[in-house]
Amino acid sequence: MASLRRAIDEDAERWQAIAVQVAAERRARELSQHALADLCGTTQSAIARLERGARPPRLDTLLRIANALDCELIVQLRRRTTIKEESR
């Protein structure tokens, strides 16, 4: 149970870090949430939810946001657990 809670907390931290990056990049480009939403084909409320970390964005939405902000989106798959080799 503790490992599940830890995994959930780590996911929340990752999404919060993305939210902070999106907000910082938007502000650096002097864009309002509404202007960024227009560039991405989404709504201002969706951008606000993302920036608050209220819920994770869909990957296609995050890609559109990255493109609108002229940023590279890097997605990686990392193992959460190690694979134990069978004894022979």
FENZIKA-V156558 format. One record per pair of residues at least 12 apart in sequence whose ideal C-beta (glycine too) atoms are under 8 Angstrom apart, sorted by the first residue. I is the first residue (numbers start at 0). J is the second residue. D is the distance in whole Angstrom. If there is no record, write none. Layout:
I & J & D
I & J & D
This chain:
6 & 79 & 7
10 & 55 & 8
11 & 52 & 7
14 & 52 & 6
14 & 54 & 8
14 & 55 & 5
15 & 52 & 4
17 & 49 & 8
17 & 56 & 8
17 & 61 & 7
18 & 49 & 6
18 & 50 & 5
18 & 51 & 7
18 & 52 & 4
21 & 46 & 8
21 & 49 & 6
21 & 50 & 6
21 & 64 & 6
21 & 68 & 7
22 & 50 & 4
24 & 68 & 4
24 & 70 & 6
25 & 46 & 8
25 & 50 & 8
25 & 68 & 7
28 & 68 & 7
31 & 43 & 8
32 & 46 & 4
32 & 47 & 6
32 & 50 & 7
33 & 46 & 8
35 & 64 & 7
35 & 67 & 6
35 & 68 & 7
38 & 67 & 4
39 & 60 & 7
39 & 63 & 4
39 & 64 & 5
39 & 67 & 5
40 & 63 & 6
41 & 60 & 6
41 & 63 & 7
45 & 60 & 7
46 & 64 & 8
49 & 64 & 7
58 & 74 & 7
